[in-house]
């Protein structure tokens, strides 16, 4: 399998001399070609230390500087207030509630739509 270097931008999140998580932006297809979806994971021992918002700011800057993507969005679970806060600290704007948008642990759960636009 080969990876299109203009479709997926993925990075390790390192802090305190350790791997603490990962972050990526995936370019969407078709009419959404100039949009990217961001996903991230921070190990529980490193929560609430600013690593997520710092990594989000850095990947947004990288993608906006090096591609023609003009919109990056993320969809955290609505109940994950820490993730929502990290996105807001990174400059993302809350755009709306996605009701029953995911099926997790046997339940339908709401998600929130956050996005940042290249100015």
C-alpha positions in Angstrom: 0.0 0.0 0.0 1.3 3.4 -0.9 0.4 6.7 0.9 -0.4 9.8 -1.0 1.8 12.4 0.7 -0.8 15.1 -0.2 -3.7 13.3 1.5 -2.6 12.3 5.0 -0.4 14.4 7.3 0.4 12.4 10.5 2.8 13.2 13.3 3.8 11.8 16.7 3.3 14.0 19.7 6.4 14.0 21.9 6.8 15.6 25.3 8.9 15.0 28.3 11.2 12.9 26.1 8.4 10.5 25.4 5.8 9.6 22.8 2.6 11.0 24.4 0.2 10.7 21.4 -0.5 11.2 17.7 -2.2 13.7 15.5 -3.2 13.7 11.8 -5.1 15.6 9.2 -6.7 13.6 6.3 -7.7 15.4 3.1 -11.3 14.8 2.2 -12.4 13.8 -1.4 -14.6 15.1 -4.2 -16.2 18.5 -3.5 -14.6 18.5 -0.1 -11.0 18.3 -1.5 -9.9 21.5 0.2 -11.1 20.3 3.6 -9.2 18.1 6.1 -10.4 16.1 9.1 -8.2 16.2 12.1 -7.9 13.3 14.6 -5.7 13.0 17.6 -5.0 10.8 20.7 -3.2 11.8 23.9 -2.2 9.1 26.4 -4.2 9.5 29.6 -1.1 10.2 31.7 -0.6 13.3 29.6 -4.1 14.8 29.6 -4.7 18.4 30.7 -1.1 19.5 30.1 -1.7 21.4 26.9 -0.1 18.8 24.5 -3.3 18.4 22.5 -3.9 22.1 21.9 -0.3 22.7 21.1 -0.1 19.8 18.6 -3.4 21.0 17.0 -2.0 24.5 16.5 1.2 23.1 15.0 -0.5 20.7 12.6 -3.0 23.4 11.5 -0.1 25.7 10.7 1.8 23.0 8.9 -1.2 22.0 6.7 -2.2 25.6 5.9 1.4 26.5 5.0 2.1 23.4 2.9 -1.2 22.5 1.2 -4.2 24.1 -0.5 -6.5 22.9 2.3 -8.5 25.9 3.7 -10.7 24.2 6.3 -9.8 21.7 9.0 -12.5 20.1 11.2 -12.6 17.8 14.2 -15.6 16.0 15.7 -15.0 15.2 19.4 -17.6 13.3 21.5 -19.9 15.9 23.0 -19.3 14.6 26.5 -15.5 15.1 26.1 -15.2 18.6 27.4 -11.4 18.4 27.7 -11.1 17.7 24.0 -13.5 20.4 23.1 -11.5 22.8 25.3 -8.3 21.8 23.7 -9.7 22.6 20.2 -11.0 25.9 21.4 -7.5 26.8 22.8 -6.1 25.8 19.4 -8.3 28.3 17.6 -11.1 26.1 16.4 -14.7 27.4 16.5 -17.7 25.3 17.6 -20.1 25.0 14.6 -22.8 22.7 15.9 -24.0 19.5 17.5 -24.1 16.3 15.5 -26.8 14.3 17.2 -26.4 10.6 17.5 -23.4 10.8 15.2 -21.4 7.8 16.5 -22.1 4.4 18.0 -19.7 3.8 20.9 -19.8 1.1 23.6 -23.2 0.1 22.5 -24.8 3.5 22.6 -25.5 6.3 20.1 -23.6 9.4 21.2 -23.6 13.0 20.1 -20.5 14.7 18.7 -19.6 18.3 18.2 -18.3 19.9 15.0 -15.3 22.3 15.4 -13.4 23.9 12.5 -10.7 26.4 11.7 -10.5 28.2 8.5 -7.4 29.5 6.7 -7.7 33.3 6.5 
